[in-house]
């Protein structure tokens, strides 16, 4: 499966195994909607990817950190074969 933003190999290591549920697909679709949508977060995923590429070889991880308002929640109901992926806005 081709994704726009996610490295599928890394996702299989980071996301829980949920047979029959496409967690990677739902997450990538959510990232696309956030990045391309008509919201204050327009382009934020592209910006984070560029920051990652620019700082990839920095010796200290703290030099790669960038503050981002992006928080995503993903819930899977294996019994119903349902996945919900959404943007979470932090409470001020």
SULLINDA-V851724 format. One line per field, one symbol per residue. ss: DSSP state (H for helix, E for strand, - for the rest). psi: psi as a letter, one per 30 degrees, with the letter a starting at -180 (. if undefined). Layout:
ss = ???
psi = ???
This chain:
ss = -------HHHHHHH--------HHHHHHHHHHHHHH-------HHHHHHHHHHH------HHHH-------EEEEEE----EEEEEE-----
psi = kklefkjeeeefeeklkjkfkieeeeeeeeeeeeeflilfgkgeeeeeeeeeeegegkekffffkkkkgjkkkkkkjeefhkkkklkkkkk.
